[in-house]
Amino acid sequence: MKINAKDMLAGLLLAAVAIAGLYLNMDHTLGTPRRMGPGYMPMLTFGLLLGLAGIILLMGLFNGPDPLQRWALRELLMILAALCVFGLILEKAGLFITLAVTIVISSLADNTHKPRGVIGITLFLIALCWWVFIRELDIRIEVWPTFRR
């Protein structure tokens, strides 16, 4: 049997997150599929995550040797910085500028991105987020910066 260390570690990490989520969700009422309670959707989500973890663990047992490598710390920190900036500036900067800043910071994690491609994906994702969240789901969020206190 050839064990893939990356898949095994990823499967264990996903399983730990899913089990912790299911445990923390035990206090919420589930309800029924017709009348869902506040714990129904998290239970489904963490259940699917646990199933995915099981599949990844099984695949890790048979995929062959693939040793763990050194972490790409710079890339990881750039992605985390982009997520933090998103959370910090969303209310004041609005959805469009926040998305643009987040995508630009995220693109700095990989040196192969070209400015034209980053601009293209930024415009596409801004349009997609506007269509999904503002137009279709009618989520009340500012799309442009607000200068109110």
C-alpha positions in Angstrom: 0.0 0.0 0.0 1.4 3.4 -1.1 0.3 6.2 1.3 0.0 9.8 0.1 1.0 11.9 3.1 -0.6 15.1 1.6 -4.0 13.5 1.1 -3.9 11.8 4.5 -3.1 15.1 6.3 -5.7 17.0 4.3 -8.3 14.3 5.0 -7.6 14.4 8.7 -7.7 18.2 8.8 -11.1 18.3 7.0 -12.4 15.5 9.3 -11.3 17.4 12.4 -13.0 20.6 11.2 -16.2 18.7 10.3 -16.3 16.8 13.6 -15.8 20.0 15.6 -18.5 21.8 13.5 -21.0 18.9 14.1 -20.2 19.0 17.8 -20.7 22.7 18.1 -23.9 22.5 16.1 -25.5 20.0 18.6 -27.3 22.8 20.6 -29.2 24.0 17.5 -32.6 22.6 16.5 -32.5 20.8 13.2 -36.1 20.9 12.2 -37.3 19.0 9.1 -36.4 19.4 5.5 -39.6 21.3 5.0 -39.2 23.6 8.0 -35.5 23.8 8.6 -34.2 24.9 11.9 -31.1 27.0 12.5 -28.9 23.9 12.8 -30.1 22.1 9.7 -27.8 23.8 7.1 -24.7 23.6 9.2 -25.4 20.0 9.9 -25.7 19.2 6.2 -22.5 21.3 5.4 -20.4 19.6 8.0 -21.8 16.2 7.1 -20.8 16.7 3.5 -17.4 17.9 4.6 -16.9 14.8 6.7 -17.9 12.7 3.7 -15.4 14.5 1.6 -12.7 14.0 4.3 -13.4 10.2 4.2 -13.1 10.1 0.4 -9.8 12.0 0.5 -8.5 9.7 3.3 -9.3 6.7 1.2 -7.7 8.1 -1.8 -4.6 8.9 0.3 -4.2 5.3 1.1 -3.8 4.2 -2.6 -2.4 7.3 -4.4 1.2 6.5 -3.9 3.9 8.2 -2.1 3.8 12.0 -2.1 5.8 13.4 0.8 4.9 16.6 2.5 6.8 19.6 1.2 7.8 22.9 2.8 4.9 25.3 3.2 4.6 28.3 0.8 4.5 30.8 3.6 4.5 33.9 1.5 1.6 32.7 -0.6 -0.3 31.7 2.5 0.2 35.0 4.1 -0.9 36.9 1.0 -4.2 35.0 0.8 -4.8 35.5 4.6 -4.0 39.2 4.2 -6.5 39.5 1.3 -9.2 37.9 3.5 -8.4 40.2 6.4 -8.5 43.3 4.2 -11.9 42.1 2.8 -13.4 41.9 6.2 -11.9 45.2 7.4 -12.8 47.5 4.5 -16.1 46.0 3.2 -18.4 48.4 5.1 -16.6 51.6 4.3 -15.2 50.9 0.8 -18.2 49.1 -0.6 -18.4 45.8 -2.4 -16.8 46.8 -5.7 -13.6 48.4 -4.3 -13.3 45.7 -1.6 -13.5 43.0 -4.2 -10.9 44.7 -6.4 -8.5 45.2 -3.6 -8.9 41.6 -2.4 -8.4 40.2 -5.8 -5.2 42.3 -6.4 -3.7 41.3 -3.0 -4.6 37.6 -3.8 -3.0 37.8 -7.2 0.3 38.9 -5.5 0.5 35.4 -4.0 1.5 34.0 -7.4 4.2 35.5 -9.6 2.7 34.1 -12.9 -0.3 36.5 -13.0 -0.3 39.2 -15.7 -1.9 42.6 -15.0 -4.3 42.2 -17.9 -5.5 38.9 -16.5 -5.9 40.3 -13.0 -8.0 43.2 -14.4 -10.1 40.8 -16.4 -10.9 38.5 -13.5 -11.5 41.5 -11.3 -14.1 42.9 -13.6 -15.7 39.5 -14.1 -15.9 38.8 -10.4 -17.3 42.2 -9.6 -20.0 41.8 -12.2 -20.8 38.2 -11.0 -20.9 39.3 -7.3 -23.2 42.2 -8.2 -25.5 39.9 -10.2 -25.7 37.2 -7.6 -25.7 39.1 -4.3 -27.2 42.5 -5.2 -29.6 41.7 -8.0 -30.7 38.1 -7.4 -30.4 37.7 -3.6 -31.2 41.3 -2.8 -28.6 41.5 -0.1 -28.4 45.0 1.3 -24.8 46.0 1.1 -23.2 49.2 -0.2 -21.6 48.7 -3.6 -19.7 52.0 -3.5 -17.8 53.7 -0.7 -19.7 55.4 2.0 -18.3 58.4 3.8 -20.9 58.6 6.6 -20.0 58.1 10.2 
